[in-house]
Amino acid sequence: MDARWRTTHFKITLRRSAIGLGEKKKETLVSLGLHRRMQTVYHPHTPETGGKILKVKELVEVENVPTSAVRTQQQQRQERKAPRGYAVAGSRMRAFQWERTKWQ
């Protein structure tokens, strides 16, 4: 199996809120880097990360992903960004300036 396709990271998404839970569970979420619902973080496969996930397993969704699928926060932000919605085809300012000088 190619090294690129081996699952080497956890993709962890916080699906449920931690409101009303104990401080230890909230601290576990913070140690995983999860602060708000629907936030996604990537962690390498380690026993420590696996233990933290098991403590909050009812709040998170976990996927095994290869190294090539790991995204930084900046990359995730760019993927979520909406398209511009418009494109500037050209400027008509020169035509307006010419018409204004013509009438003076």
QUISUL-V262256 format. One record per run of one state. SS is the DSSP state (helix for helix, strand for strand, loop for the rest). FROM is the first residue (numbers start at 1). TO is the last residue. If there is no record, write none. Layout:
BEGIN
SS,FROM,TO
SS,FROM,TO
END
This chain:
BEGIN
loop,1,2
helix,3,5
loop,6,6
strand,7,14
loop,15,22
helix,23,32
loop,33,39
strand,40,44
loop,45,46
helix,47,55
loop,56,59
strand,60,66
helix,67,69
loop,70,72
helix,73,80
loop,81,92
helix,93,103
loop,104,104
END
